[in-house]
Amino acid sequence: MQRLRVIAMLLAASLCGCTGSGIQLFTHPNPTSPNLTGKTVAVLPPMTIGVEQGISIMAAAALDSVFSAPLASIRFVPPREVVAQASLSDEQAAELSRRMGVHLPIVIEPKRLKTRLFVGDRVGETELDSKVDVTLQRDPMATKWLSPDSLPPELFGGIEADYALVTVGFSTYRQVTRTAALMAILPIGWEREVSADGPRCLFALYDVKTGVRIWDVIVGVGGLMRSDHATRYADRSIDPRIMPVVGAAYLLGGDFDIPFERALRPRSVD
């Protein structure tokens, strides 16, 4: 029975990409991130593919915080300001969501090419609950584009920027079977549960004038998300659903600590 308890503890720890000490991000960038120095990027409010609304809700808050000020000499217009600028109708918003979801959801897995982005119990002036180790696993192989190669320029009407960053939150699902065994030998019971993969977002960068896509990437968090995770994360300073946004900011600007702290500040203040 002791062995069974140990296995159960290991399984519980593996169900989340954000444990007490580690956050595993993964991505598979297509071309190298574009040089946006001196450019202005309008960050659109996130969309949702599927039923996992929580991913986009948390991403929306993170986008407003992370992109509230310049990063690496790139000026960003956060979603709350973009909404005030844009002339997107309800019909156009629905069309944008339909186009962005053509290839989603898609199964993406972590790879072995790993980079450590952060380790410590404090980021800037913000204290964390415990020491955190954030790693990024990249797919070294080229990957097909995951977003439309172009969008109608009128979808970006009214936006004063060089580029528009479109975000789509989504999950894929898998059936997880857990088996209990008597003396770790004779199976005595099992349960099956459909669980969502860890939060992930598609980020796609479009030229505002032409509607041509110049870059896209999926950033995800390893592990599975259960239905009770939202309650568990409410009392923690790091909710894994903010991490895809932090990862995207790192890929675009080359710095991790600044967007990480910006994403944490609203929760640390609360």
C-alpha positions as CSV (number, residue, x, y, z in Angstrom):
1,M,0.0,0.0,0.0
2,Q,2.9,2.3,0.7
3,R,4.0,1.8,-2.9
4,L,0.5,2.6,-4.2
5,R,0.5,5.9,-2.1
6,V,3.9,6.9,-3.6
7,I,2.6,6.3,-7.1
8,A,-0.5,8.3,-6.4
9,M,1.5,11.2,-5.1
10,L,3.7,11.2,-8.2
11,L,0.6,11.0,-10.4
12,A,-1.0,14.0,-8.6
13,A,2.2,16.0,-9.1
14,S,2.3,15.2,-12.8
15,L,-1.3,16.4,-13.4
16,C,-0.2,20.1,-13.5
17,G,2.4,22.0,-15.4
18,C,2.8,24.3,-12.4
19,T,4.1,22.4,-9.3
20,G,5.5,23.9,-6.2
21,S,8.9,24.2,-7.9
22,G,8.6,23.9,-11.6
23,I,6.8,25.4,-14.6
24,Q,7.4,23.7,-17.9
25,L,6.6,25.8,-21.0
26,F,6.9,24.5,-24.4
27,T,6.8,25.9,-27.9
28,H,7.7,25.2,-31.5
29,P,8.5,28.5,-33.2
30,N,8.4,28.5,-36.9
31,P,10.7,31.2,-38.2
32,T,12.9,33.2,-35.8
33,S,10.9,35.9,-34.0
34,P,10.7,39.0,-36.1
35,N,12.7,42.1,-35.3
36,L,10.1,44.5,-34.0
37,T,12.4,47.2,-32.6
38,G,10.8,50.6,-33.0
39,K,7.5,49.1,-34.1
40,T,4.1,49.3,-32.6
41,V,2.1,46.1,-31.9
42,A,-1.6,46.1,-31.1
43,V,-2.5,43.3,-28.8
44,L,-6.1,42.1,-29.6
45,P,-8.3,40.5,-26.8
46,P,-7.9,36.7,-26.8
47,M,-10.4,34.4,-28.4
48,T,-11.4,30.9,-27.3
49,I,-11.6,27.7,-29.3
50,G,-13.6,25.0,-27.5
51,V,-15.1,25.2,-24.0
52,E,-12.1,26.2,-21.9
53,Q,-13.1,29.8,-21.3
54,G,-10.8,30.1,-18.3
55,I,-7.7,30.0,-20.4
56,S,-8.7,33.1,-22.4
57,I,-10.1,34.9,-19.3
58,M,-6.8,34.6,-17.6
59,A,-4.9,35.4,-20.8
60,A,-6.9,38.6,-21.2
61,A,-5.8,39.9,-17.8
62,A,-2.2,38.8,-18.5
63,L,-2.1,40.4,-21.9
64,D,-3.3,43.8,-20.5
65,S,-0.6,43.6,-17.7
66,V,2.3,42.2,-19.7
67,F,1.9,44.5,-22.7
68,S,1.0,47.6,-20.7
69,A,4.4,49.2,-21.4
70,P,7.2,48.8,-24.0
71,L,9.4,45.6,-24.1
72,A,12.8,45.7,-25.8
73,S,12.0,49.0,-27.6
74,I,8.8,47.5,-28.9
75,R,5.7,49.6,-28.2
76,F,2.6,47.6,-27.4
77,V,-1.0,48.7,-27.3
78,P,-2.8,46.5,-24.7
79,P,-6.2,44.9,-25.4
80,R,-8.2,47.5,-23.4
81,E,-6.9,50.3,-25.6
82,V,-7.3,48.2,-28.8
83,V,-10.9,47.7,-28.0
84,A,-11.4,51.5,-27.8
85,Q,-9.6,52.0,-31.2
86,A,-10.9,49.1,-33.3
87,S,-14.0,49.3,-35.4
88,L,-14.6,45.6,-35.5
89,S,-18.3,44.7,-35.7
90,D,-19.8,41.6,-34.1
91,E,-19.9,39.9,-37.5
92,Q,-16.3,40.7,-38.2
93,A,-15.3,39.4,-34.7
94,A,-17.1,36.1,-35.5
95,E,-15.3,35.9,-38.8
96,L,-11.9,36.5,-37.2
97,S,-12.6,33.8,-34.6
98,R,-13.7,31.3,-37.4
99,R,-10.6,31.9,-39.4
100,M,-8.2,31.6,-36.5
101,G,-9.8,28.3,-35.4
102,V,-9.4,26.5,-38.7
103,H,-6.4,24.5,-37.6
104,L,-7.3,24.2,-33.9
105,P,-7.2,22.4,-31.6
106,I,-4.0,20.7,-32.4
107,V,-2.0,18.3,-30.3
108,I,1.4,19.8,-29.3
109,E,3.8,18.1,-27.0
110,P,6.9,19.3,-25.0
111,K,10.2,18.5,-26.6
112,R,13.7,17.9,-25.1
113,L,15.6,21.0,-26.2
114,K,15.3,22.8,-22.9
115,T,16.3,26.3,-21.8
116,R,16.0,27.6,-18.2
117,L,14.3,31.0,-18.2
118,F,14.0,31.7,-14.5
119,V,14.8,30.2,-11.1
120,G,14.2,31.9,-7.7
121,D,11.7,32.9,-5.1
122,R,11.5,36.6,-6.2
123,V,11.1,38.3,-9.5
124,G,11.9,42.0,-9.4
125,E,10.0,43.4,-6.4
126,T,7.5,40.5,-6.3
127,E,7.9,37.7,-3.8
128,L,6.7,34.2,-4.9
129,D,5.1,31.5,-2.7
130,S,8.2,29.4,-3.1
131,K,11.2,28.9,-5.3
132,V,10.1,28.5,-8.9
133,D,12.1,27.0,-11.8
134,V,10.7,28.0,-15.2
135,T,12.0,26.1,-18.3
136,L,11.2,26.3,-22.0
137,Q,11.3,23.3,-24.2
138,R,11.6,24.1,-27.9
139,D,10.9,21.8,-30.9
140,P,14.1,22.0,-33.0
141,M,12.3,20.9,-36.1
142,A,10.4,23.3,-38.4
143,T,6.6,23.2,-38.0
144,K,3.9,24.0,-40.4
145,W,2.1,27.3,-40.0
146,L,-0.8,27.1,-37.5
147,S,-2.7,30.3,-38.4
148,P,-4.2,31.7,-41.6
149,D,-1.5,33.1,-44.0
150,S,-3.5,36.3,-44.3
151,L,-6.6,38.0,-42.9
152,P,-8.8,40.8,-44.5
153,P,-7.1,44.1,-43.6
154,E,-10.5,45.5,-42.7
155,L,-10.5,43.3,-39.6
156,F,-7.9,45.7,-38.2
157,G,-9.7,48.8,-39.1
158,G,-9.2,51.7,-36.7
159,I,-6.1,50.1,-35.1
160,E,-3.1,52.5,-35.0
161,A,-0.2,50.1,-35.1
162,D,2.3,48.4,-37.5
163,Y,1.3,44.9,-36.4
164,A,-1.6,43.1,-34.7
165,L,-1.0,40.2,-32.2
166,V,-3.9,37.8,-32.3
167,T,-4.3,35.3,-29.4
168,V,-6.4,32.2,-29.3
169,G,-6.7,30.0,-26.1
170,F,-7.5,26.4,-26.5
171,S,-7.1,22.9,-25.0
172,T,-6.9,19.4,-26.2
173,Y,-8.3,16.5,-24.2
174,R,-7.3,13.0,-23.3
175,Q,-8.8,10.1,-21.3
176,V,-6.8,9.3,-18.1
177,T,-7.3,5.9,-16.5
178,R,-6.2,5.4,-12.9
179,T,-6.0,1.9,-11.4
180,A,-5.7,0.9,-7.7
181,A,-4.1,-2.5,-7.0
182,L,-4.1,-4.7,-3.9
183,M,-0.4,-4.9,-2.7
184,A,0.4,-3.2,-6.0
185,I,-0.3,-6.5,-7.8
186,L,-4.0,-7.4,-8.1
187,P,-6.2,-4.6,-9.7
188,I,-9.2,-3.9,-7.4
189,G,-10.6,-0.8,-9.1
190,W,-10.1,2.0,-11.6
191,E,-11.6,5.2,-12.8
192,R,-11.5,7.0,-16.1
193,E,-11.6,10.8,-16.5
194,V,-11.4,13.1,-19.5
195,S,-8.9,15.8,-18.6
196,A,-7.8,18.9,-20.5
197,D,-4.1,19.3,-21.4
198,G,-2.4,22.2,-19.8
199,P,-3.3,25.8,-21.0
200,R,-2.0,26.7,-24.4
201,C,-2.4,29.7,-26.7
202,L,-1.8,30.3,-30.4
203,F,-0.1,33.7,-31.0
204,A,-0.1,35.1,-34.5
205,L,1.4,38.4,-35.7
206,Y,-0.2,40.2,-38.7
207,D,0.7,43.2,-40.7
208,V,-2.1,45.7,-40.0
209,K,-2.1,47.3,-43.5
210,T,-1.8,44.2,-45.6
211,G,-3.3,41.5,-43.4
212,V,-0.3,39.2,-44.1
213,R,0.9,36.9,-41.3
214,I,4.6,37.3,-40.5
215,W,4.9,34.9,-37.5
216,D,3.0,32.5,-35.3
217,V,3.7,30.1,-32.4
218,I,1.9,28.0,-29.8
219,V,3.0,28.4,-26.2
220,G,1.8,25.8,-23.8
221,V,2.2,24.6,-20.2
222,G,3.0,20.9,-19.7
223,G,0.7,18.5,-17.8
224,L,-3.1,18.2,-17.4
225,M,-5.7,20.5,-16.0
226,R,-8.5,19.1,-13.8
227,S,-11.8,20.8,-13.0
228,D,-10.7,21.6,-9.5
229,H,-7.5,23.4,-10.5
230,A,-9.1,26.9,-10.8
231,T,-10.0,26.8,-7.1
232,R,-6.5,25.5,-6.2
233,Y,-4.8,28.2,-8.1
234,A,-6.9,31.0,-6.6
235,D,-4.7,31.0,-3.5
236,R,-1.3,30.8,-5.4
237,S,0.6,33.7,-6.9
238,I,1.2,31.8,-10.1
239,D,-1.7,30.6,-12.2
240,P,-0.4,28.5,-15.1
241,R,-3.0,30.0,-17.4
242,I,-1.0,33.3,-17.5
243,M,2.2,31.6,-18.5
244,P,1.6,31.2,-22.3
245,V,1.3,35.0,-22.5
246,V,4.6,35.4,-20.5
247,G,6.2,32.9,-22.9
248,A,5.1,34.8,-26.0
249,A,6.4,38.1,-24.6
250,Y,9.7,36.4,-24.0
251,L,9.9,35.1,-27.6
252,L,9.0,38.6,-29.0
253,G,11.1,40.7,-26.7
254,G,13.9,38.4,-25.5
255,D,13.4,39.1,-21.8
256,F,11.5,36.9,-19.4
257,D,11.7,38.6,-15.9
258,I,9.9,41.8,-16.9
259,P,6.8,40.3,-18.5
260,F,6.8,37.6,-15.7
261,E,6.6,40.2,-13.0
262,R,4.0,42.3,-14.8
263,A,1.8,39.2,-15.2
264,L,2.1,38.5,-11.4
265,R,1.5,42.0,-10.1
266,P,-2.3,42.1,-10.3
267,R,-2.5,38.8,-8.3
268,S,0.1,39.9,-5.8
269,V,-1.8,43.2,-5.2
270,D,-5.1,41.3,-4.6
